[in-house]
Amino acid sequence: MAFYELRQYSILPGKMDDWVNFMETTIIPFQVQQGMVITASFRAEEDDSVYIWMRRFESEDDRKRLYQAVYESDTWRNDIGPQIPEMMDVTNIQVTRLAPTPRSTTQ
């Protein structure tokens, strides 16, 4: 059964514009290229430290396969990953798995 992953990050002071640009030009395109389904990307209107995004997975096996394709790749380890701590508090990542309700349009 498909599920979503809601990820909330704390962005460092003054880095939100840089972070959004990095997500939209580097992280999201790379993850989509590996097969990830990115369903949403948000920044909070009243708190410039809050960034939220969502991904959809068909199953737990799908999630594991895609995590491996992204996070164990040379591109992630050598190019993308090392840039993240310059913009985001990597100690404050919240991940919530969400299952659509029976009548949800996100089935």
Buried (B, 14 or more C-beta within 10 A) or exposed (E): EEBBBBBBBBBBEEBBEBBBEBBEEBBBEBBEEBEBBBEEBEBEEEEBBBBBBBBBBEEEEBBEBBEEBBEEBEEBEEEBBEEBEEBBBEEEEEEEEEEBEEEEEEE
